[in-house]
Amino acid sequence: MAANDQEGAGTLATLAYTQLRQDLIYGTFDRGSKLRIRSLCERYGIGLNPLREALNRLSSEGLVVQSDQRGFQVAELSGSDLDELTKARCWLDGQALRESIEKGGADWEERVLLAYHRLSRIPRYLEGQSATRNAEWEHAHKEFHASLLSACGTKWIEGFCDQMFDAAERYRHAARIASSTNRGDLDEHRAIMEAAVARQADTAVALLQQHFQTTSDLVRKVFNSSERAD
């Protein structure tokens, strides 16, 4: 294969990975459902090889499950996994935030303040569609949480926290789809931001962990209600 062909295939695989990953996180596909390769090729307008490469990559991240008998499936969600994920986020993000508060300079404070400012100015839902998330808000939300940890000095930890953020988003979006209840958590973000830039490490970490736990509790409440309804 020529160099240009290899580059093109790599670009298509990256595109497929990005689009499919976003759809998995946003709950486009039912959890546990089979991912039919040819249907996905048509959906994303790409060939078999780039799509398989994307699916293998997503399988290594735990968003997709692969088996010899059933092919690729959307990873299931469970209460026990949610508990483990929340515990891991509280521990690792908390430590990374503490390190950022200790090591971060004026540039880190500016990034946190700017990220919060952007988040606070973007509507959470699309205008006239109270149940439809605004993709711009979702991006700003992720950037805000990333900004808090950006001065921890360890790219490995930032990478793990980023992966766990996306895993938690799967649960949050699944709960959103199952329930029309809206949560106004901007004040939670503001309190975390203010404590962080004020260098109040214990307070900032406690608020961040409470933020994660509140989200987990709300998701579990929605899931339990759905199970009772079934």
C-alpha positions in Angstrom: 0.0 0.0 0.0 1.3 3.4 -0.9 2.0 6.0 1.7 -0.9 8.2 0.6 -3.2 5.2 0.8 -2.1 4.3 4.3 -2.5 7.9 5.4 -6.0 8.0 3.9 -7.0 4.7 5.6 -5.7 6.1 8.9 -7.7 9.2 8.5 -10.9 7.3 7.8 -10.3 5.0 10.8 -9.8 8.1 13.0 -12.9 9.7 11.7 -14.9 6.5 12.2 -13.5 6.2 15.7 -14.4 9.8 16.6 -18.0 9.6 15.3 -18.7 6.2 16.7 -17.2 7.0 20.1 -19.3 10.1 20.4 -22.4 8.2 19.5 -21.6 5.5 22.1 -21.0 8.1 24.8 -24.2 10.0 24.0 -26.3 6.9 24.1 -27.2 6.7 20.4 -27.1 2.9 20.6 -28.8 0.8 23.2 -26.4 -0.7 25.8 -25.7 -4.3 25.1 -27.0 -4.0 21.5 -25.1 -5.7 18.7 -23.1 -3.4 16.4 -23.6 -4.6 12.8 -20.6 -3.7 10.8 -22.2 -3.2 7.4 -24.9 -1.0 8.9 -22.3 1.1 10.6 -20.4 1.4 7.3 -23.5 2.8 5.7 -24.2 5.1 8.7 -20.7 6.7 8.7 -20.0 6.3 5.0 -16.7 4.4 5.4 -15.3 1.0 4.5 -15.0 -2.2 6.5 -11.3 -2.0 7.4 -11.4 1.6 8.9 -14.5 0.6 10.8 -13.0 -2.6 12.2 -9.9 -0.6 13.3 -12.2 1.9 15.1 -14.2 -0.9 16.8 -11.0 -2.6 18.0 -9.8 0.7 19.4 -13.1 1.3 21.2 -13.0 -2.2 22.5 -9.6 -1.5 24.2 -11.3 1.5 25.9 -14.2 -0.6 27.2 -16.9 1.2 25.2 -17.4 -1.8 23.0 -17.2 -5.5 23.8 -15.9 -8.1 21.3 -16.6 -11.8 21.3 -15.9 -14.5 18.7 -19.5 -15.7 18.7 -21.4 -12.4 18.6 -19.0 -9.9 17.1 -19.1 -6.4 18.5 -21.6 -5.1 21.1 -22.1 -1.9 23.0 -20.7 -2.3 26.5 -23.3 -2.8 29.2 -23.9 -0.4 32.0 -24.3 -1.6 35.6 -24.7 -0.3 39.1 -21.5 -2.1 40.3 -19.5 -0.6 37.4 -20.9 2.8 38.2 -19.8 2.5 41.8 -16.3 1.4 40.9 -16.0 4.2 38.3 -17.2 6.9 40.7 -14.8 5.6 43.4 -11.9 5.7 40.9 -12.8 9.2 39.7 -13.1 10.6 43.2 -9.7 9.2 44.1 -7.7 10.0 40.9 -9.3 13.3 39.9 -9.2 14.4 43.5 -5.4 13.8 43.7 -4.8 15.4 40.3 -6.8 18.5 41.4 -4.8 18.7 44.6 -1.5 18.5 42.6 -2.8 21.2 40.2 -3.7 23.5 43.0 -0.2 23.0 44.5 1.8 23.3 41.2 -0.4 25.5 39.0 0.6 29.0 38.2 -1.2 32.1 36.9 -1.6 30.4 33.5 -3.4 27.5 35.1 -5.7 29.8 37.1 -6.5 31.7 33.8 -7.3 28.4 32.0 -9.7 27.3 34.8 -11.4 30.8 34.9 -11.8 30.9 31.2 -13.1 27.4 31.0 -15.7 28.1 33.6 -16.6 31.4 31.9 -17.2 29.6 28.6 -19.3 26.9 30.3 -21.4 29.4 32.1 -22.3 31.3 28.9 -23.3 28.4 26.8 -26.9 27.1 27.0 -27.0 23.5 28.2 -29.9 22.5 25.9 -30.7 23.5 22.4 -33.1 26.4 22.1 -36.7 25.2 22.2 -35.6 21.6 22.9 -35.3 21.1 26.6 -34.4 17.4 26.3 -31.7 17.8 23.6 -28.2 18.5 24.8 -26.1 21.2 23.3 -23.0 19.7 21.9 -21.1 22.9 22.4 -22.0 22.8 26.1 -20.8 19.2 26.3 -17.4 20.2 24.9 -17.1 23.2 27.3 -18.1 20.9 30.2 -15.3 18.5 29.4 -12.8 21.3 28.9 -13.7 22.7 32.3 -13.1 19.5 34.1 -9.8 19.0 32.1 -8.7 22.5 33.0 -8.9 21.7 36.8 -6.4 18.9 36.4 -4.2 20.4 33.7 -1.4 21.5 36.1 -1.0 18.1 37.9 2.2 17.5 36.0 1.4 13.9 34.9 0.0 13.3 31.4 -0.7 9.6 32.3 -3.1 10.7 35.1 -4.7 13.3 32.8 -5.2 10.6 30.2 -6.8 8.2 32.7 -9.1 10.9 34.1 -10.1 11.9 30.6 -11.0 8.3 29.8 -13.0 8.0 33.0 -14.8 11.2 32.3 -16.1 9.8 29.0 -17.1 6.5 30.7 -19.1 8.5 33.3 -20.7 10.5 30.4 -22.2 7.3 29.1 -24.0 6.8 32.4 -25.1 10.5 32.5 -26.5 10.4 29.0 -28.2 7.1 29.6 -30.0 8.6 32.6 -30.8 11.7 30.6 -32.5 9.6 27.9 -34.4 7.6 30.5 -35.7 10.6 32.4 -36.8 14.2 31.6 -35.4 15.5 34.9 -33.0 18.4 34.3 -30.2 19.1 36.8 -28.8 22.6 37.2 -25.3 21.9 38.3 -23.6 25.1 37.2 -23.4 26.3 40.8 -21.5 23.1 41.6 -19.0 23.9 38.9 -18.7 27.5 40.1 -18.0 26.4 43.7 -15.3 24.0 42.5 -13.7 26.7 40.4 -13.7 29.3 43.2 -12.2 26.9 45.7 -9.5 25.8 43.2 -8.3 29.3 42.2 -8.4 30.3 45.9 -6.0 27.4 46.5 -8.3 25.8 49.0 -7.3 22.3 48.1 -9.3 20.4 50.7 -12.5 22.3 49.9 -12.0 22.0 46.1 -11.4 18.3 46.2 -14.3 17.7 48.5 -16.6 19.7 46.2 -15.4 17.8 43.1 -15.9 14.4 44.8 -19.4 15.5 45.9 -20.1 16.6 42.4 -19.2 13.1 41.1 -21.1 11.3 43.8 -24.3 13.4 43.2 -24.2 12.6 39.5 -23.7 8.9 40.4 -26.7 9.0 42.8 -28.9 10.7 40.3 -28.0 8.2 37.6 -28.7 5.2 39.9 -32.0 6.8 40.9 -33.1 7.0 37.3 -31.9 3.4 36.5 -33.8 2.1 39.6 -36.9 3.9 38.5 -36.7 2.4 35.0 -36.2 -1.1 36.4 -39.3 -0.8 38.6 -41.3 0.5 35.6 -40.2 -2.6 33.6 
